[in-house]
């Protein structure tokens, strides 16, 4: 495994304060440890004109996927189809077509919910384009993602038409709208007695499918495309490693703050180990094995006791290959009484 120096920081922040206040506290915490070059990776829920302006104004390096509901982002996606400036690039063994451009921030003609000035994203040709800041926009097309999304979209439309044919009630139009949700924009809907007649809007469907496989990554102007993609991969893989459900008890089922922090530390360390295992497996080229599968195989190794003596169960070929992958000798006998870590060393000296 790689032995490069890493600095790890784990913090719990209140969920009732604003996104910007949380970011400022994170920046302050990181700088107190002497780190000035942190790269923040956000999800699309954070991306608003005001939030991005705050990042730019404070020199915070960042990247995040854009929200495609933004008018400016929709314009970029439409221009992407027509541009001849895109490049064929490869990231982590996957091919993309990428257009590297800029998007701006400008004052909006409205106030935010808290009464402060609102800001909007702008593109070239918009009034006041970029007066409040500029950032990178990487418009990317993934052909595999395109195929998956188009197929999923067609299956969704077919399923909704099937459900429409089964409706029979007093207000069939309202019933279908409730079932369709946001997908209702793809249909013309009329009542026929207690039944409903639906017809696809070809323009709407074509518009949606033309954007399939396209996504936009935003970043501060100092970040190139490979860095943006690598940083977001790290965030995505970390999130997958945690694999927490939204309803999970965030306090780790304890009212005690110190117990919560301790349990969180154990989970954090376990996550680091899992990510290291994942990286090692990925770099080895073993695409057929996940971390979960590797641990599952190793869990088949048991210690068998016979009175005062003990021995290991048979070690399978899969387990031997996993030990070899990580450069670990295949164990021949049980080992007990080994101190892996003295937790007292983690205590902070009061001197």
C-alpha positions in Angstrom: 0.0 0.0 0.0 1.0 3.6 -0.4 2.9 5.1 2.5 2.5 8.8 1.5 1.8 11.2 4.4 -1.8 12.0 4.9 -3.6 14.4 7.3 -7.0 13.2 8.4 -9.6 15.4 10.1 -12.9 14.3 11.4 -15.4 16.8 12.7 -19.1 16.9 13.7 -20.9 20.1 12.8 -24.4 21.3 13.8 -26.9 20.7 11.1 -28.9 23.8 11.9 -26.5 26.4 10.7 -26.2 27.6 7.1 -24.0 26.0 4.5 -21.7 29.0 4.3 -21.2 29.1 8.1 -20.3 25.4 8.1 -17.8 26.0 5.3 -16.2 28.9 7.2 -15.8 26.7 10.3 -14.3 23.9 8.2 -11.8 26.4 6.6 -10.9 27.8 10.1 -10.4 24.2 11.5 -8.2 23.2 8.6 -6.1 26.4 8.8 -5.5 25.9 12.5 -3.7 22.7 11.5 -1.4 24.7 9.2 -3.1 23.6 5.9 -3.8 26.3 3.4 -4.4 24.3 0.2 -7.5 22.3 1.1 -9.8 21.4 -1.8 -13.5 21.3 -0.9 -15.8 18.9 -2.8 -19.5 19.6 -2.5 -22.6 18.0 -3.8 -25.0 19.8 -6.2 -27.3 20.8 -3.3 -24.7 23.3 -2.1 -24.4 24.9 -5.5 -26.2 28.3 -5.6 -25.0 31.7 -6.9 -24.6 33.1 -3.4 -22.7 30.1 -2.0 -20.3 30.0 -5.0 -19.7 33.7 -4.8 -18.7 33.3 -1.1 -16.2 30.6 -2.1 -14.7 32.8 -4.8 -14.5 35.9 -2.6 -12.7 34.0 0.1 -10.3 32.1 -2.2 -11.6 28.7 -1.3 -10.7 26.0 -3.8 -13.7 23.8 -4.7 -15.5 21.6 -7.1 -19.1 20.4 -7.4 -21.5 19.0 -9.9 -23.9 21.7 -11.3 -27.6 21.6 -10.8 -29.1 21.2 -14.2 -32.2 23.1 -13.3 -30.2 26.3 -13.6 -31.0 28.3 -16.7 -27.3 29.1 -17.3 -26.4 25.4 -17.0 -29.1 24.4 -19.4 -27.7 26.9 -21.9 -24.2 25.4 -21.5 -25.6 21.9 -22.1 -27.4 23.2 -25.3 -24.2 24.9 -26.5 -22.2 21.8 -25.9 -24.1 19.9 -28.6 -23.1 22.6 -31.2 -19.5 23.4 -30.1 -16.4 22.2 -31.9 -14.2 22.9 -29.0 -14.8 19.6 -27.0 -12.0 17.2 -26.5 -11.8 13.4 -26.1 -10.4 12.7 -22.7 -9.9 9.6 -20.5 -10.3 9.4 -16.7 -9.8 6.2 -14.7 -10.0 4.1 -17.8 -13.3 5.7 -19.0 -13.7 7.9 -22.1 -15.5 11.2 -22.1 -16.1 14.1 -24.5 -15.3 17.3 -22.5 -15.9 21.0 -23.3 -13.8 23.3 -21.0 -15.5 26.7 -20.7 -16.3 29.4 -18.1 -19.5 30.4 -16.3 -20.0 33.6 -14.4 -21.7 35.0 -11.3 -23.8 38.2 -11.3 -26.2 40.0 -9.1 -29.8 38.9 -9.6 -32.7 41.3 -9.8 -34.1 39.9 -6.5 -33.3 39.3 -2.9 -32.6 36.0 -1.2 -35.0 34.6 1.4 -32.9 36.2 4.3 -33.1 39.6 2.6 -29.5 39.6 1.3 -28.6 40.1 -2.4 -29.2 37.1 -4.5 -26.8 35.9 -7.2 -27.3 33.9 -10.4 -25.1 32.0 -12.8 -24.5 33.6 -16.2 -23.1 32.6 -19.5 -21.5 34.7 -22.3 -24.2 37.0 -23.8 -26.1 37.5 -20.5 -26.3 41.0 -19.0 -23.6 41.6 -16.4 -22.0 38.3 -17.2 -19.3 37.4 -14.6 -19.3 40.8 -12.9 -19.3 39.0 -9.5 -16.9 36.3 -10.4 -15.9 33.6 -12.9 -15.4 29.9 -12.4 -14.6 26.8 -14.6 -17.4 24.8 -16.1 -16.5 21.3 -17.5 -19.4 20.0 -19.7 -18.9 16.3 -20.0 -20.6 13.6 -22.1 -20.4 9.9 -21.0 -21.6 7.6 -23.8 -22.2 4.7 -21.4 -24.2 7.0 -19.1 -26.1 8.2 -22.1 -27.1 4.6 -23.1 -28.2 3.8 -19.5 -30.2 7.0 -19.1 -32.0 6.7 -22.4 -33.0 3.1 -21.7 -34.1 4.0 -18.2 -36.1 6.9 -19.5 -37.9 4.8 -22.2 -38.7 2.1 -19.6 -40.1 4.8 -17.3 -42.4 6.2 -20.0 -43.6 2.7 -21.0 -44.3 1.9 -17.3 -46.3 5.1 -16.9 -48.4 4.4 -20.0 -49.2 0.9 -18.7 -50.3 2.4 -15.4 -52.4 5.0 -17.2 -54.3 2.2 -19.0 -55.2 0.7 -15.6 -56.7 3.9 -14.2 -60.4 4.0 -13.7 -61.7 6.6 -11.2 -63.6 9.8 -10.7 -60.7 12.1 -11.6 -58.4 10.0 -13.8 -56.2 13.0 -14.8 -55.4 14.0 -11.2 -54.7 10.3 -10.5 -52.2 10.0 -13.4 -50.5 13.3 -12.5 -49.9 12.0 -9.0 -48.4 8.8 -10.3 -46.3 10.5 -13.0 -44.8 13.2 -10.7 -42.3 15.3 -12.6 -42.5 13.0 -15.6 -46.0 14.5 -16.4 -44.2 17.1 -18.5 -43.6 14.4 -21.1 -47.4 13.8 -21.6 -50.5 15.4 -22.9 -53.3 14.1 -20.6 -57.1 14.1 -21.1 -60.0 12.4 -19.4 -62.2 10.0 -21.2 -65.0 9.3 -18.6 -63.4 7.4 -15.8 -60.4 6.6 -17.9 -57.4 8.7 -18.9 -55.8 9.1 -22.4 -52.1 10.0 -22.5 -50.0 11.0 -25.5 -46.2 11.5 -25.4 -44.9 14.9 -26.1 -42.2 14.1 -28.6 -40.4 17.5 -28.3 -40.2 17.1 -24.5 -38.9 13.5 -24.7 -36.3 14.4 -27.4 -35.2 17.3 -25.3 -34.6 15.1 -22.3 -32.9 12.3 -24.3 -30.6 14.8 -26.0 -29.2 15.7 -22.6 -28.8 12.1 -21.5 -25.2 11.3 -20.5 -24.3 15.0 -20.1 -23.2 16.5 -16.7 -21.5 19.7 -15.7 -18.7 20.0 -13.1 -18.0 23.4 -11.7 -14.7 24.4 -10.0 -12.5 27.3 -9.0 -10.4 28.5 -11.9 -7.1 26.9 -10.6 -8.4 23.3 -11.1 -8.0 21.3 -14.3 -10.4 18.6 -15.4 -8.4 15.6 -14.2 -8.2 17.1 -10.7 -11.9 17.9 -10.7 -12.8 14.3 -11.7 -10.4 12.7 -9.2 -11.6 14.9 -6.3 -15.2 14.1 -7.0 -14.4 10.4 -7.3 -12.8 10.6 -3.9 -16.0 12.1 -2.4 -18.3 9.6 -4.2 -16.2 6.6 -3.1 -16.1 7.9 0.5 -19.9 8.4 0.6 -20.4 4.9 -0.8 -18.0 3.5 1.8 -20.0 5.1 4.6 -23.2 3.8 3.0 -25.4 5.5 5.7 -29.1 5.7 5.2 -30.7 9.1 5.8 -32.7 7.7 8.7 -29.7 6.3 10.6 -29.1 7.5 14.1 -26.4 10.1 13.7 -25.6 10.1 17.5 -24.6 6.4 17.4 -27.4 5.5 19.8 -25.9 7.2 22.8 -26.8 10.5 24.6 -23.2 10.9 25.8 -21.1 13.2 23.6 -17.8 11.5 24.4 -19.2 8.1 23.6 -20.5 9.4 20.4 -17.1 10.8 19.4 -15.4 7.6 20.3 -17.8 5.5 18.3 -17.5 7.9 15.4 -13.6 7.6 15.6 -13.9 3.8 15.3 -16.2 4.1 12.3 -13.9 6.7 10.8 -10.8 4.5 11.1 -12.8 1.6 9.7 -13.7 3.7 6.8 -10.1 4.7 6.1 -9.1 1.0 6.1 -11.9 0.1 3.8 -11.0 2.9 1.4 -7.3 1.7 1.4 -8.5 -1.8 0.7 -10.7 -0.6 -2.1 -7.8 1.5 -3.6 -5.4 -1.5 -3.5 -7.9 -3.8 -5.1 -8.7 -1.3 -7.8 -5.0 -0.6 -8.6 -4.3 -4.3 -8.8 -6.7 -4.6 -11.7 -9.0 -7.0 -9.8 -12.3 -5.6 -11.2 -14.1 -8.8 -10.3 -13.7 -8.3 -6.5 -15.1 -5.8 -4.1 -13.9 -5.0 -0.6 -17.1 -6.7 0.7 -16.3 -9.9 -1.2 -12.7 -9.9 0.0 -13.7 -9.5 3.6 -16.4 -12.2 3.1 -13.8 -14.7 1.8 -11.5 -13.9 4.7 -14.3 -14.4 7.2 -14.3 -18.1 6.2 -11.0 -18.6 8.0 -11.8 -19.9 11.5 -9.9 -20.9 14.5 -10.7 -24.4 15.6 -10.1 -25.4 19.2 -9.5 -28.9 20.5 -9.1 -28.8 24.2 -5.9 -26.9 24.9 -4.8 -26.9 21.3 -6.0 -24.9 18.4 -5.6 -24.7 14.6 -6.8 -22.7 11.6 -9.4 -24.0 9.3 -8.5 -24.8 5.7 -7.5 -21.6 3.8 -9.1 -21.4 0.4 -7.5 -20.5 -2.9 -9.5 -17.2 -2.9 -8.2 -16.3 0.6 -4.6 -17.1 -0.4 -4.9 -14.8 -3.5 -6.2 -12.0 -1.3 -3.2 -12.4 1.1 -0.9 -12.3 -1.9 -2.7 -9.2 -3.3 -1.8 -7.3 -0.1 1.7 -8.8 0.4 0.7 -10.6 3.6 2.0 -14.1 4.4 -0.6 -16.8 4.6 -1.1 -17.6 8.3 -0.2 -21.1 9.4 -1.4 -21.0 13.0 -3.6 -18.9 15.2 -1.9 -15.9 16.9 -3.3 -14.5 20.2 -2.2 -12.0 22.7 -0.8 -9.5 20.2 -1.2 -5.8 21.0 -2.1 -4.0 17.8 -2.3 -0.5 19.2 -1.9 1.0 22.7 -4.8 3.5 22.8 -3.1 5.3 25.7 -0.7 6.7 23.1 -3.5 8.6 21.5 -4.1 10.6 24.7 -3.1 14.2 24.4 -0.4 15.2 26.9 -1.4 18.0 29.3 2.2 19.1 29.7 
